[in-house]
Amino acid sequence: MAFFPFQSKQDLGKEFSLEDFPIFSSLTPSEQKVIEKRTRLVEFKRGDIVYEEGTESDAFYVVVSGRFRLFNRARGEKPDQTLMVLYRGDHFGETSLLNSHPHSVSVEAKSDGLILKLDKNDFLKLVREMPGISLYLNRAFGHRLTVSQGGRGPRREVIISALRAKRGDPKIFHFWLDFSRTLAQESKREVIVIDFLGAGTDLLTEVFGRADLPEFLPAQMDPGREADVKGCIFTRPDGYSYMRVNLEGVNDRNEKKIPQLLSFLTYRYDHLMVMLPGDLANPSYQTLKQSDHVYLYVPPRREDLEEAAELTAVFEKGYGFSRNEIKVLVPDEGIDPQVLMTFEDKEAVLNHAILSLIPDRSAESERYRLALRFIAKELSGNLVGLALGSGAAYGLAHIGVIKALEREGITIDVVSGSSMGALVGALWAGGHDAAKLQAIAESIDKRTGFFKLLGFKDFSIAHHGFFKGNQVHHFLEPYLGAMTFQDLKIPLRIVATNLFTAEQVIFRAGKVTDAVRASVSIPGIFRPVQHKAQHLIDGGVVDPLPVRVLAGMGVKKIIAVNVLPSPKDWSRKHQLQQEQLRRKREDAASQKGFRQFWGSSLERLQRHYSGNIFNVIMNTIQFMEFEIAAAAGRKADLLIHPVVSDAHWAQFYYPQKFIKAGEDAADEQMAEIKRLVSE
């Protein structure tokens, strides 16, 4: 275990912001600065204990990177019991602090990681002084962990999710039930739908085979009486339960029964899926004070999308939801791309990665199923993300990593890519498996590679960049065509850089080839790409390993692939090159006549042109990118770093050695990858 001041030069977490963490994201900049001054980073190695069950609570903790498990120690013949696994952004320790009780669980580092630690007195003071933290904890407190029988410590995690729908559209009802069923299947946990919308008799007959389902009436029934509650629960054979709640007759005196009902159900179910009507004044909105997530199901019309943008601010400021806890779901019914773009550009939404298109249930059943699976895994904390970094030809190692993952049956739910990682990630997400990716890479040989990737027609005026970049488009079009991000087999995020503001630009919609072209715009080599009045260059300049992009999407299990050489790798490579030059010099000296002259000339020519402008640009960029990528890699759950010592960034025509290095590096960590995915 090691300590680091929050803002010192030793700070391993200096690349993150408090805005990355849900509990702090709604605070003002001045409030965040106060927290920065009072917190410290603590580094834990795998197997380290953060605190033991039964010890006095002395701090509040937020996970910055790595994985930590909450568990109960073995008692007698009963082994250790893991209660839950915590990932980046999760927090713990507050229950004991607020209740002034000893810790009821132990916490252990499952991997190397960093934790943000706030001492007890500072934490309690901030809770009193900062409404944002207090509101967040009040909403989360009491239902994250329910009490086991006998009241001896926490038993399991409970998640409450609310869907706000403007009206009782049958499509919305079907979607929420399908989502709940998929969630039960993916998480292997108990799920119940609590319907405050009031499905009609025809819909109930269609879904449940009967229209006379009993209703829970808060005005007449007792949520603490098991017979009243249990008699209103309809258990489906396909994995989830359903309850209708009729609010007729509910007034100020008995509306407190609504949160009491939710509390009662948390002892019996792991996921509570609440359906809310459009009226924000409806008594059912009391459930938001206990909910972890809120979903807005929004018709694909401009006025509804604009209203949704306003509602996100209401839920954030009024109920304490963080940015990653709000998601807008839009049925993909021929929505106008311009309307969608307008919505995404709104500042209130741009700060939330919240927009998801839901394919049509009947017309696109396979895409609909995949979308449900994605958001179900997202909600249950089981999304597995793959971050593919920049690195020119070194990035061909990504193909080897993908090859190993496919061979072992590892499912990746979402990919982020920067520069070469964006190109490989786009081709894979577009449906080309590892074998096809390798075939594409091997089609670039030493004789034709220049013309396939660049070509004389692509030469540009030097002050814009040596090449226009059009040939990159031509190279990708046979494989991706006019594909948009919505057409991809795997969700994808591509990173570029705004040339004039140094801001990260994340592509998640539009034509995929346009996004890749922007992300690979190496400064000085390719022309910048103009996009929405911006000039975009290589994504690796600000984010050469886009781990944070995945974390911002709520991905809990992140595998990162950093293909950039480290300083030690560069040094080793230089030594190899010097050794090769020495041997060539000796060979040339041993020759006679023209052979000696020719050998010596080639050796001098190689030394002279090794410092050409392209090497100057690429090596300089990669030197700087490595440090950024290394810091990002520490925030991933698992880092793969393929090393090819005898390689050059431009050796696209020797793909096999890069691919093999990627496959070997992934295989070395395959046991750990499988453990991460199966948690």
C-alpha positions as CSV (number, residue, x, y, z in Angstrom):
1,M,0.0,0.0,0.0
2,A,1.3,3.5,-0.9
3,F,0.1,7.0,-0.4
4,F,0.2,9.9,-2.9
5,P,-0.8,13.5,-2.3
6,F,-3.7,14.4,-4.6
7,Q,-1.9,17.1,-6.6
8,S,1.8,16.2,-6.2
9,K,4.2,15.3,-9.0
10,Q,4.0,11.7,-7.7
11,D,0.2,11.6,-8.3
12,L,-0.6,8.5,-10.3
13,G,-4.2,9.8,-10.9
14,K,-3.5,13.3,-12.1
15,E,-5.2,12.5,-15.5
16,F,-8.6,12.0,-13.9
17,S,-11.1,14.6,-12.8
18,L,-13.6,14.4,-10.0
19,E,-16.2,14.9,-12.6
20,D,-15.5,11.3,-13.6
21,F,-17.1,10.0,-10.4
22,P,-20.9,10.0,-10.0
23,I,-20.8,11.1,-6.4
24,F,-18.8,14.3,-7.2
25,S,-20.0,15.0,-10.8
26,S,-22.9,17.3,-9.8
27,L,-20.7,19.5,-7.6
28,T,-19.6,23.0,-8.5
29,P,-16.0,23.5,-9.5
30,S,-15.3,25.3,-6.2
31,E,-16.7,22.4,-4.3
32,Q,-14.6,19.9,-6.2
33,K,-11.5,21.9,-5.4
34,V,-12.3,21.7,-1.7
35,I,-12.6,17.9,-2.0
36,E,-9.3,17.7,-4.0
37,K,-7.5,19.4,-1.1
38,R,-8.9,17.1,1.5
39,T,-8.5,13.8,-0.3
40,R,-5.5,11.6,-1.0
41,L,-4.8,8.8,-3.4
42,V,-3.9,5.4,-1.9
43,E,-2.3,2.7,-4.1
44,F,-3.1,-0.9,-3.4
45,K,-1.5,-4.1,-4.7
46,R,-3.5,-7.2,-5.5
47,G,-4.4,-9.0,-2.3
48,D,-4.0,-5.9,0.0
49,I,-6.8,-5.3,2.5
50,V,-8.3,-1.9,2.6
51,Y,-10.0,-2.5,5.9
52,E,-11.2,-5.5,8.0
53,E,-14.7,-6.5,9.1
54,G,-15.3,-5.3,12.7
55,T,-12.7,-2.5,12.7
56,E,-13.7,1.1,13.4
57,S,-14.6,3.2,10.3
58,D,-12.2,6.1,9.7
59,A,-12.6,7.1,6.1
60,F,-14.8,7.2,2.9
61,Y,-13.4,5.6,-0.3
62,V,-13.9,6.0,-4.0
63,V,-12.4,3.6,-6.5
64,V,-10.2,5.3,-9.1
65,S,-8.8,2.2,-10.9
66,G,-8.7,-1.5,-10.3
67,R,-11.2,-3.9,-8.7
68,F,-12.0,-4.3,-5.0
69,R,-14.3,-6.9,-3.5
70,L,-16.5,-6.6,-0.4
71,F,-16.6,-9.9,1.5
72,N,-17.3,-11.6,4.8
73,R,-14.5,-13.6,6.3
74,A,-14.9,-17.4,6.7
75,R,-16.7,-18.5,9.8
76,G,-16.2,-22.1,10.9
77,E,-16.6,-24.3,7.9
78,K,-18.2,-21.5,5.9
79,P,-15.7,-20.0,3.4
80,D,-15.2,-16.4,2.5
81,Q,-18.4,-14.9,1.0
82,T,-17.9,-12.3,-1.8
83,L,-20.8,-9.8,-1.6
84,M,-20.0,-7.6,-4.5
85,V,-17.1,-6.3,-6.7
86,L,-16.4,-2.6,-6.9
87,Y,-15.0,-0.8,-10.0
88,R,-14.0,2.7,-11.0
89,G,-16.4,5.3,-9.7
90,D,-17.9,3.0,-7.0
91,H,-17.7,4.2,-3.4
92,F,-17.8,2.4,-0.1
93,G,-17.3,3.0,3.7
94,E,-20.1,5.6,4.0
95,T,-22.6,3.3,5.7
96,S,-20.4,2.7,8.7
97,L,-19.4,6.4,8.9
98,L,-23.0,7.6,8.8
99,N,-24.2,5.0,11.3
100,S,-21.2,5.2,13.6
101,H,-20.8,1.4,13.4
102,P,-17.8,-0.8,12.9
103,H,-17.3,-2.1,9.4
104,S,-19.6,-5.0,8.6
105,V,-17.5,-6.3,5.7
106,S,-13.8,-6.6,4.7
107,V,-12.5,-5.0,1.5
108,E,-9.7,-6.5,-0.6
109,A,-7.9,-5.4,-3.7
110,K,-8.6,-8.0,-6.5
111,S,-6.1,-6.2,-8.7
112,D,-3.6,-3.4,-8.5
113,G,-5.6,-0.2,-8.1
114,L,-6.0,3.3,-6.7
115,I,-8.5,4.6,-4.2
116,L,-9.4,8.2,-3.4
117,K,-9.6,8.4,0.5
118,L,-11.4,11.0,2.5
119,D,-10.9,11.0,6.2
120,K,-13.9,10.6,8.5
121,N,-14.1,14.1,9.9
122,D,-13.7,15.7,6.5
123,F,-16.3,13.4,5.0
124,L,-18.9,14.1,7.6
125,K,-18.3,17.9,7.3
126,L,-18.6,17.8,3.5
127,V,-21.9,15.8,3.8
128,R,-23.3,18.6,6.0
129,E,-22.0,21.4,3.8
130,M,-22.5,20.2,0.3
131,P,-26.1,19.4,-0.7
132,G,-25.0,17.6,-3.8
133,I,-23.1,14.9,-1.8
134,S,-25.9,14.7,0.8
135,L,-28.6,14.3,-1.9
136,Y,-26.6,11.6,-3.7
137,L,-26.0,9.6,-0.6
138,N,-29.6,10.0,0.7
139,R,-30.8,8.5,-2.6
140,A,-28.2,5.6,-2.6
141,F,-28.1,5.0,1.2
142,G,-30.1,2.0,2.4
143,H,-30.7,0.0,-0.7
144,R,-27.3,-0.7,-2.2
145,L,-26.8,-3.5,0.3
146,T,-29.8,-5.1,2.0
147,V,-29.6,-6.9,5.3
148,S,-29.3,-10.6,5.6
149,Q,-31.6,-12.7,7.7
150,G,-30.7,-12.1,11.3
151,G,-29.5,-8.6,10.5
152,R,-25.8,-9.5,10.6
153,G,-24.2,-7.5,7.8
154,P,-24.9,-6.9,4.2
155,R,-26.1,-9.7,1.9
156,R,-26.2,-8.4,-1.7
157,E,-26.4,-5.4,-3.9
158,V,-29.8,-4.1,-4.9
159,I,-30.3,-1.8,-7.9
160,I,-33.4,0.3,-8.5
161,S,-34.0,1.6,-12.0
162,A,-36.8,3.9,-13.1
163,L,-38.2,4.4,-16.6
164,R,-40.0,7.7,-17.3
165,A,-42.4,7.4,-20.3
166,K,-44.6,10.2,-21.5
167,R,-47.5,8.0,-22.2
168,G,-48.5,4.3,-22.0
169,D,-47.4,3.2,-25.5
170,P,-47.5,-0.6,-25.9
171,K,-44.0,-0.4,-27.4
172,I,-42.7,1.1,-24.2
173,F,-44.3,-1.6,-22.1
174,H,-42.9,-4.4,-24.2
175,F,-39.5,-2.8,-24.2
176,W,-39.3,-2.5,-20.4
177,L,-40.5,-6.1,-19.9
178,D,-38.0,-7.3,-22.6
179,F,-35.3,-5.3,-20.9
180,S,-36.2,-6.8,-17.5
181,R,-36.2,-10.4,-18.9
182,T,-32.8,-9.9,-20.5
183,L,-31.5,-8.4,-17.3
184,A,-32.6,-11.5,-15.3
185,Q,-30.9,-13.7,-17.9
186,E,-27.7,-11.8,-18.1
187,S,-27.3,-11.1,-14.3
188,K,-28.7,-14.4,-13.1
189,R,-30.6,-12.3,-10.4
190,E,-34.1,-11.8,-9.2
191,V,-35.9,-9.0,-11.2
192,I,-39.3,-7.4,-10.6
193,V,-41.2,-4.8,-12.7
194,I,-43.2,-2.3,-10.7
195,D,-45.8,-0.7,-13.0
196,F,-47.1,2.7,-12.1
197,L,-48.1,3.5,-15.7
198,G,-51.1,1.1,-15.7
199,A,-51.0,-1.2,-18.6
200,G,-54.4,-1.7,-20.3
201,T,-56.3,-5.0,-20.3
202,D,-55.6,-5.8,-23.9
203,L,-51.9,-5.4,-23.3
204,L,-52.0,-7.5,-20.1
205,T,-53.8,-10.2,-22.0
206,E,-51.3,-10.2,-24.8
207,V,-48.3,-10.4,-22.5
208,F,-49.5,-12.4,-19.5
209,G,-52.5,-14.3,-20.9
210,R,-54.9,-12.7,-18.5
211,A,-56.3,-9.2,-17.8
212,D,-57.4,-9.7,-14.2
213,L,-54.0,-9.3,-12.6
214,P,-54.3,-8.0,-9.0
215,E,-53.2,-4.5,-8.1
216,F,-51.4,-3.2,-5.1
217,L,-53.4,-0.3,-3.7
218,P,-51.3,1.9,-1.3
219,A,-54.4,3.7,-0.1
220,Q,-55.9,0.4,1.2
221,M,-53.0,-2.1,1.6
222,D,-50.0,-2.3,3.9
223,P,-46.6,-2.6,2.2
224,G,-45.1,-4.1,5.3
225,R,-47.6,-7.0,5.3
226,E,-46.3,-9.9,3.2
227,A,-49.7,-11.2,2.3
228,D,-50.7,-7.9,0.8
229,V,-47.6,-7.5,-1.3
230,K,-47.1,-11.2,-2.3
231,G,-50.7,-11.5,-3.5
232,C,-50.1,-8.7,-6.1
233,I,-46.9,-10.2,-7.6
234,F,-47.2,-12.2,-10.9
235,T,-44.1,-14.3,-11.5
236,R,-43.3,-14.9,-15.1
237,P,-41.9,-18.3,-16.2
238,D,-39.2,-16.6,-18.3
239,G,-37.3,-15.1,-15.4
240,Y,-38.9,-12.0,-13.9
241,S,-41.9,-10.9,-11.8
242,Y,-44.4,-8.1,-12.4
243,M,-46.5,-5.9,-10.0
244,R,-49.2,-3.3,-10.9
245,V,-49.5,-0.4,-8.5
246,N,-52.8,1.6,-8.5
247,L,-52.4,5.1,-7.0
248,E,-56.1,5.8,-6.8
249,G,-56.9,7.4,-3.5
250,V,-53.3,8.1,-2.6
251,N,-52.9,11.4,-0.6
252,D,-50.4,13.2,1.5
253,R,-51.2,10.9,4.4
254,N,-50.6,7.5,2.7
255,E,-48.2,8.3,-0.1
256,K,-45.3,7.4,2.1
257,K,-46.3,3.8,1.5
258,I,-44.8,4.0,-2.0
259,P,-41.1,4.2,-0.8
260,Q,-42.0,1.6,1.9
261,L,-43.2,-0.8,-0.8
262,L,-39.8,-0.4,-2.6
263,S,-37.9,-1.0,0.6
264,F,-40.0,-4.2,1.3
265,L,-39.2,-5.5,-2.2
266,T,-35.5,-4.9,-1.9
267,Y,-35.4,-7.8,0.6
268,R,-36.7,-10.1,-2.1
269,Y,-35.4,-8.9,-5.4
270,D,-32.0,-7.8,-6.7
271,H,-33.3,-5.4,-9.5
272,L,-36.4,-3.3,-9.1
273,M,-37.5,-2.0,-12.5
274,V,-40.0,0.9,-11.9
275,M,-42.3,2.3,-14.7
276,L,-43.3,6.0,-14.1
277,P,-45.8,8.1,-15.9
278,G,-45.0,11.4,-17.6
279,D,-46.4,13.7,-14.9
280,L,-43.5,14.7,-12.7
281,A,-46.0,15.6,-9.9
282,N,-47.3,12.0,-9.7
283,P,-46.7,10.4,-6.3
284,S,-44.8,7.6,-7.9
285,Y,-41.9,9.9,-8.5
286,Q,-41.0,9.4,-4.8
287,T,-39.3,6.3,-6.0
288,L,-36.6,8.4,-7.7
289,K,-35.3,9.3,-4.2
290,Q,-34.3,5.6,-3.9
291,S,-33.4,4.8,-7.5
292,D,-29.9,4.3,-8.9
293,H,-30.7,4.9,-12.5
294,V,-33.3,6.7,-14.5
295,Y,-34.2,6.0,-18.2
296,L,-36.1,8.4,-20.4
297,Y,-38.0,6.7,-23.3
298,V,-38.4,9.5,-25.8
299,P,-40.2,9.5,-29.2
300,P,-37.8,10.5,-32.1
301,R,-39.3,14.0,-32.5
302,R,-37.5,17.3,-32.1
303,E,-39.8,18.7,-29.4
304,D,-39.6,15.4,-27.3
305,L,-35.8,15.3,-27.6
306,E,-35.6,18.9,-26.5
307,E,-37.8,18.2,-23.5
308,A,-35.6,15.2,-22.7
309,A,-32.5,17.5,-22.7
310,E,-34.2,19.7,-20.1
311,L,-35.3,16.7,-18.0
312,T,-31.8,15.4,-17.6
313,A,-31.0,18.7,-15.8
314,V,-34.1,18.2,-13.6
315,F,-33.1,14.7,-12.6
316,E,-29.5,15.7,-12.0
317,K,-30.2,18.8,-9.9
318,G,-33.5,17.8,-8.3
319,Y,-32.8,14.2,-7.4
320,G,-29.0,14.0,-7.3
321,F,-28.5,11.7,-10.3
322,S,-25.0,11.8,-11.8
323,R,-24.3,12.0,-15.5
324,N,-23.8,8.3,-15.9
325,E,-27.0,7.4,-14.1
326,I,-29.3,9.1,-16.7
327,K,-29.9,7.5,-20.1
328,V,-32.1,8.7,-23.0
329,L,-33.6,5.8,-25.0
330,V,-34.9,6.7,-28.5
331,P,-36.7,4.2,-30.7
332,D,-34.8,4.0,-34.0
333,E,-37.8,4.7,-36.3
334,G,-36.2,6.5,-39.2
335,I,-35.1,9.4,-37.0
336,D,-33.8,12.4,-38.9
337,P,-30.0,12.4,-38.4
338,Q,-30.0,16.2,-38.3
339,V,-32.5,16.2,-35.4
340,L,-30.4,13.6,-33.6
341,M,-27.3,15.8,-34.1
342,T,-29.0,18.8,-32.8
343,F,-30.0,16.9,-29.7
344,E,-26.5,15.5,-29.2
345,D,-25.0,19.0,-29.6
346,K,-27.0,20.5,-26.7
347,E,-24.6,21.3,-23.9
348,A,-26.8,19.6,-21.3
349,V,-26.6,16.3,-23.2
350,L,-23.1,16.7,-24.5
351,N,-21.9,16.4,-20.9
352,H,-23.8,13.0,-20.6
353,A,-23.0,10.0,-22.7
354,I,-26.7,9.1,-22.5
355,L,-28.2,8.6,-25.9
356,S,-29.1,5.1,-27.0
357,L,-31.1,4.2,-30.1
358,I,-33.4,1.2,-29.7
359,P,-34.0,-0.8,-32.9
360,D,-37.5,-1.8,-33.9
361,R,-38.7,-4.8,-31.9
362,S,-40.4,-6.7,-34.8
363,A,-38.5,-5.4,-37.9
364,E,-35.0,-5.7,-36.5
365,S,-35.3,-8.5,-33.9
366,E,-31.6,-9.4,-33.9
367,R,-30.4,-5.7,-33.4
368,Y,-33.1,-5.2,-30.8
369,R,-31.9,-8.3,-28.9
370,L,-28.3,-7.0,-29.0
371,A,-29.3,-3.6,-27.8
372,L,-31.2,-5.1,-24.9
373,R,-28.3,-7.3,-24.0
374,F,-26.0,-4.2,-24.1
375,I,-28.0,-2.0,-21.7
376,A,-28.8,-5.0,-19.5
377,K,-25.1,-5.8,-19.1
378,E,-24.5,-2.0,-18.6
379,L,-27.0,-1.9,-15.8
380,S,-25.7,-5.0,-14.1
381,G,-22.1,-3.8,-14.3
382,N,-21.0,-6.6,-16.6
383,L,-20.0,-4.7,-19.8
384,V,-16.6,-5.6,-21.0
385,G,-14.8,-2.9,-23.0
386,L,-11.7,-3.0,-25.2
387,A,-9.6,0.1,-25.6
388,L,-7.3,0.0,-28.6
389,G,-4.5,2.5,-28.6
390,S,-2.6,4.5,-31.3
391,G,0.8,3.4,-32.7
392,A,0.9,3.3,-36.6
393,A,2.2,-0.1,-37.7
394,Y,2.6,-1.2,-34.1
395,G,-1.2,-1.1,-34.0
396,L,-1.3,-4.2,-36.1
397,A,-0.7,-6.0,-32.8
398,H,-4.4,-5.2,-32.0
399,I,-5.3,-7.9,-34.6
400,G,-3.3,-10.5,-32.6
401,V,-5.1,-9.5,-29.4
402,I,-8.5,-9.8,-31.1
403,K,-7.4,-13.2,-32.5
404,A,-6.7,-14.5,-29.0
405,L,-9.9,-13.1,-27.6
406,E,-12.0,-14.7,-30.4
407,R,-10.2,-18.1,-30.0
408,E,-11.0,-18.2,-26.3
409,G,-14.6,-17.0,-26.8
410,I,-14.2,-13.8,-24.9
411,T,-17.1,-11.4,-25.7
412,I,-16.3,-7.7,-26.0
413,D,-19.4,-5.5,-25.6
414,V,-17.9,-2.1,-26.7
415,V,-14.7,-0.9,-28.3
416,S,-12.9,2.5,-28.2
417,G,-10.1,3.3,-30.5
418,S,-7.6,6.0,-31.2
419,S,-5.7,6.5,-34.4
420,M,-4.5,3.0,-35.6
421,G,-6.7,1.5,-32.8
422,A,-9.7,3.3,-34.3
423,L,-9.0,1.8,-37.7
424,V,-8.6,-1.8,-36.5
425,G,-11.5,-1.3,-34.0
426,A,-13.8,0.0,-36.8
427,L,-13.1,-2.9,-39.1
428,W,-13.7,-5.4,-36.3
429,A,-16.9,-3.7,-35.1
430,G,-18.0,-3.7,-38.7
431,G,-18.2,-7.4,-38.7
432,H,-14.7,-8.5,-39.9
433,D,-13.3,-11.2,-37.7
434,A,-9.6,-11.6,-36.7
435,A,-8.9,-13.9,-39.7
436,K,-10.3,-11.3,-42.1
437,L,-8.4,-8.5,-40.3
438,Q,-5.2,-10.5,-40.8
439,A,-5.9,-11.0,-44.4
440,I,-6.5,-7.3,-44.9
441,A,-3.2,-6.5,-43.2
442,E,-1.4,-9.1,-45.2
443,S,-2.7,-7.6,-48.5
444,I,-0.4,-4.6,-47.8
445,D,3.0,-5.7,-49.0
446,K,6.3,-3.8,-49.5
447,R,5.7,-3.3,-53.2
448,T,2.1,-2.0,-53.1
449,G,1.7,-0.8,-49.5
450,F,2.6,2.9,-50.3
451,F,0.0,3.0,-53.1
452,K,-2.8,1.4,-51.0
453,L,-2.4,3.6,-48.0
454,L,-1.0,6.8,-49.5
455,G,-0.1,7.1,-53.3
456,F,1.2,9.9,-55.4
457,K,-2.3,11.3,-56.0
458,D,-2.6,11.8,-52.3
459,F,0.3,14.2,-52.0
460,S,-0.7,17.6,-50.6
461,I,0.6,21.1,-50.1
462,A,3.1,20.7,-47.3
463,H,1.7,23.4,-45.0
464,H,-1.5,21.4,-44.6
465,G,0.2,18.0,-44.4
466,F,2.2,15.9,-46.8
467,F,-0.9,13.8,-47.7
468,K,-4.5,14.6,-48.2
469,G,-5.7,11.4,-46.5
470,N,-8.2,10.5,-49.3
471,Q,-6.4,7.2,-49.9
472,V,-7.3,6.1,-46.4
473,H,-11.0,6.5,-47.3
474,H,-10.4,4.5,-50.5
475,F,-8.7,1.8,-48.5
476,L,-11.5,1.4,-46.0
477,E,-14.5,1.7,-48.3
478,P,-14.5,-1.9,-49.6
479,Y,-14.7,-3.1,-46.0
480,L,-16.9,-0.5,-44.3
481,G,-18.7,1.2,-47.2
482,A,-21.3,3.7,-46.1
483,M,-21.7,2.1,-42.6
484,T,-22.8,4.3,-39.8
485,F,-22.1,3.7,-36.1
486,Q,-25.6,2.4,-35.8
487,D,-24.9,-0.3,-38.4
488,L,-21.9,-1.8,-36.5
489,K,-22.0,-5.2,-34.9
490,I,-20.2,-3.9,-31.8
491,P,-20.7,-0.5,-30.2
492,L,-17.8,1.7,-31.1
493,R,-16.3,5.0,-29.9
494,I,-13.6,6.8,-32.0
495,V,-11.4,9.5,-30.6
496,A,-10.0,12.6,-32.5
497,T,-8.4,15.9,-31.3
498,N,-9.6,19.4,-31.9
499,L,-6.5,21.1,-33.4
500,F,-7.2,24.6,-31.9
501,T,-8.7,23.7,-28.5
502,A,-6.8,20.5,-27.6
503,E,-10.2,19.0,-26.7
504,Q,-11.0,15.3,-27.2
505,V,-13.7,14.7,-29.8
506,I,-15.6,11.4,-29.5
507,F,-17.4,10.0,-32.5
508,R,-20.4,7.8,-31.7
509,A,-22.7,8.6,-34.7
510,G,-22.4,9.3,-38.4
511,K,-20.3,7.6,-41.1
512,V,-17.6,5.3,-39.6
513,T,-15.0,6.0,-42.3
514,D,-15.2,9.7,-41.7
515,A,-14.5,9.2,-38.0
516,V,-11.5,6.9,-38.7
517,R,-10.1,9.4,-41.2
518,A,-10.2,12.1,-38.5
519,S,-8.6,9.8,-35.9
520,V,-5.6,8.8,-38.0
521,S,-4.8,12.4,-39.1
522,I,-1.2,12.3,-37.9
523,P,0.0,16.0,-37.5
524,G,2.2,17.1,-40.3
525,I,1.6,13.9,-42.3
526,F,-2.1,14.0,-43.0
527,R,-4.3,17.1,-43.6
528,P,-6.6,17.9,-40.6
529,V,-10.3,16.9,-41.2
530,Q,-13.0,19.6,-41.1
531,H,-16.0,18.5,-39.0
532,K,-18.7,20.7,-37.6
533,A,-16.5,23.8,-37.9
534,Q,-13.7,22.0,-36.2
535,H,-10.3,21.0,-37.5
536,L,-9.5,17.5,-36.3
537,I,-6.2,15.7,-36.0
538,D,-5.0,12.3,-34.6
539,G,-6.9,11.2,-31.5
540,G,-3.6,9.9,-30.0
541,V,-2.4,13.4,-29.5
542,V,-4.6,13.8,-26.4
543,D,-5.9,10.3,-25.8
544,P,-3.6,7.5,-27.2
545,L,-5.3,4.8,-25.1
546,P,-9.0,5.7,-24.7
547,V,-9.7,4.0,-21.4
548,R,-11.5,7.0,-20.0
549,V,-13.9,7.0,-22.9
550,L,-15.1,3.5,-21.9
551,A,-15.2,4.5,-18.2
552,G,-17.4,7.5,-19.1
553,M,-19.9,5.1,-20.7
554,G,-20.2,3.1,-17.5
555,V,-18.1,0.2,-18.6
556,K,-16.8,-1.6,-15.5
557,K,-14.5,-4.1,-17.0
558,I,-11.9,-2.5,-19.3
559,I,-9.1,-4.3,-21.2
560,A,-6.6,-1.9,-22.7
561,V,-4.0,-2.6,-25.4
562,N,-1.1,-0.2,-25.4
563,V,1.1,-1.0,-28.5
564,L,3.4,2.1,-28.1
565,P,7.1,1.3,-27.3
566,S,8.3,2.4,-23.8
567,P,11.6,4.3,-23.3
568,K,13.3,1.0,-22.5
569,D,11.9,-0.5,-25.7
570,W,13.2,2.4,-27.7
571,S,16.6,2.0,-26.1
572,R,16.7,-1.7,-26.8
573,K,15.6,-1.1,-30.4
574,H,18.4,1.5,-30.9
575,Q,20.9,-1.0,-29.5
576,L,19.7,-3.6,-32.0
577,Q,19.9,-1.1,-34.9
578,Q,23.5,-0.1,-33.9
579,E,24.5,-3.8,-33.7
580,Q,23.0,-4.3,-37.2
581,L,24.9,-1.3,-38.6
582,R,28.1,-2.5,-37.0
583,R,27.7,-5.9,-38.7
584,K,26.9,-4.3,-42.1
585,R,30.0,-2.1,-41.7
586,E,32.2,-5.1,-41.0
587,D,30.6,-7.0,-43.9
588,A,31.3,-4.1,-46.2
589,A,34.9,-3.8,-45.0
590,S,35.5,-7.4,-45.7
591,Q,34.4,-7.0,-49.3
592,K,36.6,-5.7,-52.1
593,G,36.2,-3.3,-54.9
594,F,32.6,-2.3,-56.0
595,R,31.0,-4.6,-53.3
596,Q,32.9,-2.7,-50.6
597,F,31.9,0.6,-52.1
598,W,28.3,-0.4,-52.5
599,G,28.0,-1.8,-49.0
600,S,29.6,1.3,-47.4
601,S,27.4,3.6,-49.4
602,L,24.2,1.8,-48.3
603,E,25.3,1.9,-44.7
604,R,26.0,5.7,-44.9
605,L,22.7,6.3,-46.7
606,Q,20.7,4.4,-44.0
607,R,22.4,6.4,-41.2
608,H,21.9,9.7,-43.1
609,Y,18.2,9.3,-43.8
610,S,17.1,7.6,-40.5
611,G,16.6,11.2,-39.3
612,N,14.1,12.0,-42.0
613,I,11.1,14.3,-41.4
614,F,8.7,11.4,-41.1
615,N,10.7,9.7,-38.4
616,V,11.1,13.0,-36.6
617,I,7.4,13.6,-36.6
618,M,6.3,10.0,-35.7
619,N,9.0,9.3,-33.1
620,T,8.5,12.6,-31.4
621,I,4.7,12.0,-31.2
622,Q,5.1,8.4,-30.0
623,F,7.6,9.4,-27.3
624,M,5.1,11.8,-25.8
625,E,2.1,9.5,-26.4
626,F,3.6,6.7,-24.4
627,E,3.5,8.5,-21.1
628,I,-0.1,9.5,-21.6
629,A,-1.0,5.9,-22.7
630,A,0.9,4.4,-19.7
631,A,-1.1,6.6,-17.3
632,A,-4.4,5.6,-19.0
633,G,-3.4,1.9,-18.9
634,R,-3.1,2.1,-15.1
635,K,-6.8,2.9,-15.0
636,A,-7.8,-0.1,-17.0
637,D,-8.6,-3.4,-15.2
638,L,-6.2,-5.2,-17.4
639,L,-3.4,-3.9,-19.6
640,I,-1.9,-5.7,-22.5
641,H,1.4,-4.3,-23.9
642,P,2.8,-6.2,-26.9
643,V,6.4,-5.3,-27.6
644,V,8.2,-5.7,-31.0
645,S,11.8,-4.6,-30.4
646,D,13.0,-5.0,-34.0
647,A,10.1,-3.0,-35.6
648,H,9.5,0.4,-37.2
649,W,6.3,2.4,-37.1
650,A,6.0,2.3,-40.9
651,Q,6.4,-1.5,-41.3
652,F,2.8,-2.1,-42.4
653,Y,4.2,-4.6,-44.9
654,Y,5.4,-6.9,-42.1
655,P,2.1,-7.5,-40.3
656,Q,2.9,-11.1,-39.1
657,K,5.4,-10.1,-36.4
658,F,3.1,-7.5,-34.9
659,I,0.1,-9.8,-35.0
660,K,2.1,-12.6,-33.3
661,A,3.3,-10.2,-30.6
662,G,-0.3,-9.1,-29.9
663,E,-1.5,-12.7,-29.7
664,D,1.3,-13.8,-27.5
665,A,0.8,-10.9,-25.1
666,A,-2.9,-11.6,-24.8
667,D,-2.3,-15.3,-24.3
668,E,0.1,-14.5,-21.4
669,Q,-2.8,-12.8,-19.6
670,M,-5.7,-15.0,-20.8
671,A,-6.3,-16.5,-17.4
672,E,-6.7,-13.0,-15.8
673,I,-8.9,-11.9,-18.8
674,K,-11.2,-14.8,-18.1
675,R,-11.4,-14.0,-14.4
676,L,-12.2,-10.4,-15.2
677,V,-15.0,-11.3,-17.6
678,S,-16.5,-14.0,-15.4
679,E,-16.8,-11.9,-12.2
